[in-house]
């Protein structure tokens, strides 16, 4: 047993992929992520690669410290050569994730399994881009000095709201922060010396769900991810590929009209989804009603969990509005799974039940809502996971390109 996990046996494996993977090293590394500890022969079976190909790729991955042999997980000795399982390298390389929210920054250190090893979170001193990027760079430097970061840092991922041009690493527009055309990847790359990739909240979190989420297997078929925080956005994927769009602008649903939304929006209309369900609106109402003593969504969720009727009603109202938007997405995409990252649904059973009930009432897709609609796999850690998932997605897509990217940085 390794960390409570027994080695994967042949009978445990899902059916092999119907076609050969685009990147052999990425396929092998993902097989170890999904099934490790796992023998090379089983990796070959699940990836449809030859034994010789798997052997060569594993050697390269071991040289880079990404996988290791775990003799302690091997079965009892028998006739023939023993199968020594492979697993991800414990205490090996890691990534750093950055989330830039409206009120705060979150910087996390994550291992190759997507587990948060260390985290720093603090409010903005100023929302000026230069100030925020400087604060992020300082916190990245601080987290790299921590004992858990002694291994190599393979990359840095950034997640934020608004319109993010991921290929160019630019925050094109973030109305809530007042940012336009901020080259966040280039600026942080220069400040940290790390390869940097940026993406929007939902696309970042969907990448995490596809890699190590609770419903990753189903999500790799087709998935929609709805993020509702201070910013609201959406991502969708088919065949494990997250859609970006030719302008990297997919998922803009902030101004989606939803029946029941009464808040005035910055765009001049009434009834926009983001204006009605953003955390800023929710917190403003909670503070005005004396439900919480600090302007943070965790405080409202904690008050609801402690039995505050007013806090519960605010979160249930939000769940109903988010549910109506989710019903539209379910009908539009008909995904295998629809994942909702919303503070109440992630942590309060009554909010999740309300969300699902509203989807069932408003959707005409005929889906079994309890099966299709899932809360985030990272309740309480959405911000910490999002940026790191952007970096990990790059690693698992093409792990043997890491050396070139590190040298280029």
C-alpha positions as CSV (number, residue, x, y, z in Angstrom):
1,X,0.0,0.0,0.0
2,X,1.3,3.5,-0.9
3,X,-0.4,6.4,0.9
4,X,-3.4,4.1,1.4
5,X,-3.5,3.2,-2.3
6,X,-2.9,-0.4,-3.4
7,X,-1.2,-1.1,-6.8
8,X,-3.6,-1.1,-9.8
9,X,-4.3,-4.6,-11.1
10,X,-5.2,-5.4,-14.7
11,X,-8.8,-6.1,-13.8
12,X,-9.0,-2.6,-12.3
13,X,-8.2,-0.8,-15.5
14,X,-10.9,0.8,-17.7
15,X,-11.2,-0.1,-21.4
16,X,-8.2,1.0,-23.4
17,X,-8.4,4.2,-25.4
18,X,-9.8,3.6,-28.8
19,X,-7.1,5.6,-30.5
20,X,-3.4,6.3,-29.8
21,X,-2.7,9.4,-27.8
22,X,-1.3,12.6,-29.3
23,X,1.6,12.8,-26.8
24,X,2.9,9.5,-25.6
25,X,4.7,10.9,-22.6
26,X,1.6,12.8,-21.5
27,X,-0.5,9.6,-21.9
28,X,1.9,7.6,-19.7
29,X,2.1,10.3,-17.0
30,X,-1.7,10.6,-16.9
31,X,-2.0,6.8,-16.6
32,X,0.3,6.9,-13.6
33,X,-1.8,9.8,-12.2
34,X,-5.0,7.9,-12.7
35,X,-3.9,4.4,-11.7
36,X,-0.6,4.5,-9.9
37,X,1.0,2.5,-8.4
38,X,0.8,0.7,-11.8
39,X,3.1,-1.7,-13.7
40,X,4.6,-0.8,-17.1
41,X,2.6,-3.6,-18.7
42,X,-0.6,-2.1,-17.4
43,X,0.4,1.4,-18.6
44,X,0.9,-0.1,-22.1
45,X,-2.5,-1.7,-22.0
46,X,-4.4,1.4,-20.9
47,X,-2.6,3.8,-23.3
48,X,-2.5,1.4,-26.3
49,X,1.3,2.1,-26.6
50,X,3.8,-0.7,-27.2
51,X,5.8,-2.1,-24.3
52,X,9.0,-0.7,-25.8
53,X,7.5,2.8,-26.2
54,X,6.3,2.8,-22.6
55,X,9.7,1.6,-21.4
56,X,11.4,4.5,-23.2
57,X,9.0,7.1,-22.1
58,X,9.2,5.9,-18.5
59,X,13.0,6.2,-18.6
60,X,12.7,9.8,-19.7
61,X,10.1,10.6,-17.1
62,X,12.2,9.1,-14.4
63,X,15.2,11.1,-15.5
64,X,13.1,14.3,-15.0
65,X,12.0,13.2,-11.6
66,X,8.3,12.9,-12.5
67,X,7.8,9.2,-11.8
68,X,9.6,6.7,-9.7
69,X,9.5,2.9,-9.1
70,X,7.9,1.7,-5.9
71,X,9.3,-1.7,-5.1
72,X,7.4,-1.7,-1.8
73,X,4.1,-1.8,-3.7
74,X,5.1,-4.9,-5.8
75,X,3.3,-8.2,-5.1
76,X,4.9,-11.3,-3.7
77,X,7.8,-12.8,-5.7
78,X,6.9,-15.4,-8.3
79,X,8.2,-17.0,-11.5
80,X,9.7,-14.6,-13.9
81,X,10.7,-11.0,-13.7
82,X,8.8,-9.1,-11.0
83,X,6.6,-6.1,-12.1
84,X,7.8,-3.1,-10.1
85,X,5.0,-0.6,-10.1
86,X,5.4,3.1,-11.1
87,X,4.0,6.1,-9.2
88,X,4.3,9.8,-9.2
89,X,7.4,11.0,-7.5
90,X,6.6,11.8,-3.8
91,X,8.3,15.0,-2.6
92,X,9.3,15.6,-6.2
93,X,8.7,18.5,-8.6
94,X,5.8,20.9,-8.0
95,X,4.0,23.8,-9.5
96,X,2.8,27.2,-8.2
97,X,-0.7,28.4,-8.7
98,X,-1.9,32.0,-8.5
99,X,-5.5,33.2,-8.3
100,X,-6.2,36.8,-8.7
101,X,-9.7,37.6,-7.3
102,X,-11.4,40.9,-6.9
103,X,-10.6,41.2,-3.1
104,X,-7.4,39.1,-2.8
105,X,-4.6,37.0,-4.2
106,X,-4.0,33.4,-3.5
107,X,-0.7,31.7,-4.1
108,X,-0.4,27.9,-3.6
109,X,2.2,25.2,-3.9
110,X,0.8,22.1,-5.5
111,X,2.3,18.6,-6.0
112,X,1.8,16.5,-9.2
113,X,-1.4,15.0,-7.8
114,X,-3.0,18.5,-7.4
115,X,-2.7,18.5,-3.7
116,X,-2.0,21.9,-2.0
117,X,1.2,21.7,0.0
118,X,1.3,25.3,1.1
119,X,-0.8,28.4,0.5
120,X,-0.6,32.2,1.1
121,X,-3.8,34.3,0.8
122,X,-4.0,38.0,1.4
123,X,-6.2,41.0,0.4
124,X,-5.0,43.5,-2.2
125,X,-3.2,46.6,-1.0
126,X,-4.1,48.1,-4.4
127,X,-5.9,46.7,-7.4
128,X,-3.5,48.5,-9.8
129,X,-2.0,45.8,-12.1
130,X,1.6,46.7,-11.3
131,X,0.9,46.6,-7.6
132,X,-0.9,43.3,-7.8
133,X,1.7,41.6,-10.0
134,X,4.4,42.8,-7.6
135,X,2.6,41.4,-4.6
136,X,2.1,38.1,-6.4
137,X,5.8,37.9,-7.3
138,X,6.8,38.6,-3.7
139,X,4.4,35.8,-2.5
140,X,5.7,33.4,-5.1
141,X,9.3,34.0,-3.8
142,X,8.1,33.5,-0.2
143,X,6.4,30.2,-1.0
144,X,9.5,28.9,-2.8
145,X,11.5,29.4,0.4
146,X,9.2,27.1,2.3
147,X,10.5,23.6,3.2
148,X,7.8,21.9,1.1
149,X,9.1,23.7,-2.1
150,X,12.6,22.3,-2.0
151,X,12.1,20.3,-5.2
152,X,12.0,21.8,-8.6
153,X,9.2,24.2,-9.5
154,X,8.1,23.2,-13.0
155,X,5.9,26.2,-13.8
156,X,3.4,28.8,-12.6
157,X,-0.3,29.0,-13.5
158,X,-2.5,32.0,-13.1
159,X,-6.3,32.0,-13.0
160,X,-8.6,35.0,-12.8
161,X,-12.0,36.2,-14.0
162,X,-12.9,38.1,-17.0
163,X,-11.5,37.6,-20.6
164,X,-8.2,35.9,-20.5
165,X,-6.2,35.4,-23.7
166,X,-4.5,32.2,-22.6
167,X,-2.1,31.6,-25.6
168,X,-0.7,35.1,-25.2
169,X,-0.9,35.2,-21.4
170,X,-2.9,38.5,-21.3
171,X,-5.9,39.5,-19.2
172,X,-7.7,41.3,-22.0
173,X,-10.5,42.6,-19.8
174,X,-11.4,42.2,-16.2
175,X,-14.2,44.8,-15.5
176,X,-14.4,44.1,-11.8
177,X,-10.7,44.9,-11.3
178,X,-10.7,47.6,-14.0
179,X,-7.9,45.9,-16.0
180,X,-7.4,45.9,-19.7
181,X,-4.7,44.3,-21.8
182,X,-2.5,43.3,-18.8
183,X,0.4,40.9,-19.9
184,X,0.3,39.0,-16.7
185,X,2.2,35.9,-18.0
186,X,5.1,37.9,-19.3
187,X,5.3,40.1,-16.2
188,X,5.3,37.2,-13.8
189,X,7.7,35.2,-16.0
190,X,10.2,38.0,-15.9
191,X,9.7,38.5,-12.1
192,X,9.9,34.8,-11.2
193,X,12.0,33.1,-13.9
194,X,9.3,30.5,-14.3
195,X,7.3,29.5,-17.4
196,X,3.9,31.0,-16.8
197,X,0.5,30.2,-18.3
198,X,-2.8,32.1,-17.6
199,X,-6.4,31.2,-18.0
200,X,-9.9,32.1,-16.9
201,X,-11.5,30.7,-13.7
202,X,-13.8,28.1,-15.2
203,X,-11.3,26.9,-17.8
204,X,-8.6,26.6,-15.1
205,X,-10.9,24.6,-12.7
206,X,-12.2,22.4,-15.5
207,X,-8.6,21.5,-16.3
208,X,-8.3,20.4,-12.7
209,X,-11.5,18.4,-12.8
210,X,-10.3,16.6,-15.9
211,X,-7.0,15.7,-14.3
212,X,-7.8,14.8,-10.7
213,X,-11.5,15.6,-10.0
214,X,-13.9,13.2,-8.5
215,X,-15.7,12.6,-11.8
216,X,-12.7,12.9,-14.1
217,X,-13.5,9.8,-16.1
218,X,-17.0,11.1,-17.0
219,X,-15.8,14.7,-17.4
220,X,-13.3,13.5,-20.1
221,X,-16.2,12.5,-22.2
222,X,-17.9,15.9,-22.1
223,X,-18.2,18.5,-19.4
224,X,-19.4,22.0,-18.6
225,X,-18.1,24.0,-15.7
226,X,-19.9,27.0,-14.2
227,X,-17.9,29.2,-11.8
228,X,-19.9,31.7,-9.7
229,X,-17.8,33.9,-7.5
230,X,-17.4,37.7,-7.8
231,X,-17.1,36.9,-11.5
232,X,-19.3,34.4,-13.3
233,X,-17.9,32.4,-16.2
234,X,-18.2,29.0,-18.0
235,X,-16.0,26.5,-19.7
236,X,-16.8,23.3,-21.7
237,X,-14.7,20.4,-22.9
238,X,-15.2,17.4,-25.1
239,X,-12.9,14.4,-25.4
240,X,-10.8,15.9,-22.6
241,X,-10.1,19.1,-24.6
242,X,-11.1,22.4,-23.1
243,X,-12.5,24.8,-25.7
244,X,-10.8,28.2,-25.9
245,X,-12.3,29.8,-29.0
246,X,-10.3,31.6,-31.7
247,X,-10.1,34.7,-29.5
248,X,-9.8,32.8,-26.2
249,X,-13.1,34.4,-25.3
250,X,-15.3,31.3,-24.7
251,X,-17.4,31.1,-21.6
252,X,-18.5,34.8,-21.3
253,X,-21.9,34.5,-19.5
254,X,-21.7,37.4,-17.1
255,X,-24.5,39.2,-18.9
256,X,-26.7,36.1,-19.5
257,X,-30.3,37.2,-18.8
258,X,-31.8,35.0,-16.1
259,X,-35.4,35.3,-15.0
260,X,-35.6,36.5,-11.4
261,X,-32.4,38.6,-11.5
262,X,-33.4,42.2,-10.4
263,X,-30.0,43.8,-9.8
264,X,-28.8,46.6,-12.0
265,X,-25.7,45.6,-14.0
266,X,-22.7,47.8,-14.9
267,X,-23.7,47.2,-18.6
268,X,-26.8,49.3,-18.0
269,X,-29.3,46.4,-18.1
270,X,-31.2,44.7,-15.3
271,X,-31.3,40.9,-15.0
272,X,-27.7,40.0,-15.9
273,X,-26.5,36.8,-14.1
274,X,-23.3,38.2,-12.6
275,X,-25.0,41.3,-11.2
276,X,-27.4,39.2,-9.3
277,X,-25.2,36.4,-8.0
278,X,-21.8,37.9,-7.6
279,X,-20.3,37.5,-4.1
280,X,-20.0,41.3,-3.8
281,X,-23.8,41.7,-4.1
282,X,-24.3,38.8,-1.6
283,X,-21.8,40.2,0.9
284,X,-23.3,43.7,0.7
285,X,-26.7,42.4,1.5
286,X,-25.5,40.2,4.3
287,X,-23.6,43.0,5.9
288,X,-26.6,45.3,5.6
289,X,-28.7,42.7,7.4
290,X,-26.1,42.2,10.1
291,X,-25.7,38.5,9.2
292,X,-21.9,38.6,9.1
293,X,-19.2,40.7,10.7
294,X,-16.5,40.5,8.0
295,X,-17.1,41.0,4.2
296,X,-16.1,37.5,3.0
297,X,-18.2,34.7,1.5
298,X,-16.7,32.1,3.9
299,X,-18.2,34.1,6.7
300,X,-21.7,33.9,5.1
301,X,-21.3,30.1,4.5
302,X,-20.2,29.6,8.1
303,X,-23.2,31.6,9.4
304,X,-25.5,29.5,7.3
305,X,-23.9,26.3,8.5
306,X,-24.3,27.6,12.1
307,X,-28.1,27.9,11.5
308,X,-28.5,31.6,10.6
309,X,-31.9,31.7,8.8
310,X,-31.0,34.9,7.0
311,X,-27.7,33.6,5.7
312,X,-29.4,30.4,4.5
313,X,-32.0,32.3,2.6
314,X,-29.5,34.5,0.9
315,X,-27.5,31.4,-0.3
316,X,-30.6,29.5,-1.3
317,X,-31.8,32.5,-3.4
318,X,-28.4,32.6,-5.1
319,X,-28.5,28.8,-5.7
320,X,-31.9,29.2,-7.4
321,X,-30.6,31.9,-9.8
322,X,-27.4,29.9,-10.5
323,X,-29.6,26.9,-11.1
324,X,-31.6,28.6,-13.7
325,X,-28.4,29.6,-15.6
326,X,-27.1,26.0,-15.2
327,X,-30.3,24.7,-16.7
328,X,-29.7,26.7,-19.8
329,X,-26.2,25.3,-20.1
330,X,-27.4,21.8,-19.5
331,X,-29.9,22.1,-22.4
332,X,-27.4,23.8,-24.7
333,X,-24.5,21.4,-24.2
334,X,-26.1,18.2,-23.0
335,X,-22.8,17.2,-21.2
336,X,-22.0,14.0,-19.5
337,X,-21.4,16.1,-16.4
338,X,-22.1,19.7,-15.3
339,X,-19.9,20.9,-12.5
340,X,-20.8,24.0,-10.5
341,X,-18.3,25.9,-8.4
342,X,-20.4,28.0,-6.1
343,X,-19.7,28.5,-2.4
344,X,-23.0,27.4,-1.1
345,X,-23.5,24.4,-3.3
346,X,-19.9,23.3,-2.7
347,X,-20.3,23.2,1.1
348,X,-24.0,23.2,2.1
349,X,-26.2,20.2,1.3
350,X,-29.4,22.4,1.2
351,X,-27.8,24.8,-1.3
352,X,-26.8,21.9,-3.6
353,X,-30.3,20.3,-3.3
354,X,-31.9,23.7,-4.2
355,X,-29.5,24.1,-7.1
356,X,-30.4,20.7,-8.5
357,X,-34.1,21.2,-8.0
358,X,-34.0,24.5,-9.9
359,X,-32.1,22.9,-12.7
360,X,-34.6,20.0,-12.9
361,X,-37.5,22.5,-12.9
362,X,-36.0,24.8,-15.7
363,X,-34.2,22.3,-17.9
364,X,-36.0,20.4,-20.8
365,X,-33.0,18.1,-21.4
366,X,-34.5,15.2,-19.4
367,X,-31.2,14.5,-17.6
368,X,-31.0,12.7,-14.3
369,X,-29.9,15.9,-12.5
370,X,-28.5,14.1,-9.4
371,X,-26.1,12.2,-11.7
372,X,-25.2,14.9,-14.1
373,X,-24.9,18.0,-11.8
374,X,-21.9,17.8,-9.4
375,X,-20.4,20.3,-7.0
376,X,-16.7,21.3,-7.4
377,X,-14.2,18.6,-6.5
378,X,-12.4,21.2,-4.5
379,X,-14.8,22.6,-1.9
380,X,-13.0,25.2,0.2
381,X,-10.0,25.1,-2.1
382,X,-11.3,26.4,-5.4
383,X,-9.0,29.4,-5.5
384,X,-5.9,27.5,-4.4
385,X,-6.4,24.8,-7.0
386,X,-7.3,26.9,-10.0
387,X,-4.0,28.5,-10.9
388,X,-2.0,25.3,-10.1
389,X,-4.4,23.3,-12.4
390,X,-3.4,25.6,-15.3
391,X,0.3,24.7,-14.8
392,X,-0.4,21.0,-14.2
393,X,-2.4,20.8,-17.4
394,X,0.6,22.0,-19.3
395,X,2.8,19.3,-17.6
396,X,0.5,16.4,-18.3
397,X,-0.1,17.5,-21.9
398,X,3.5,17.3,-22.8
399,X,5.9,16.5,-19.9
400,X,9.0,15.9,-22.0
401,X,8.8,19.6,-23.2
402,X,9.4,20.8,-19.7
403,X,13.1,21.1,-20.0
404,X,12.9,23.3,-23.1
405,X,10.3,25.5,-21.4
406,X,12.4,25.8,-18.2
407,X,15.4,26.8,-20.2
408,X,13.4,29.3,-22.2
409,X,12.2,30.9,-19.0
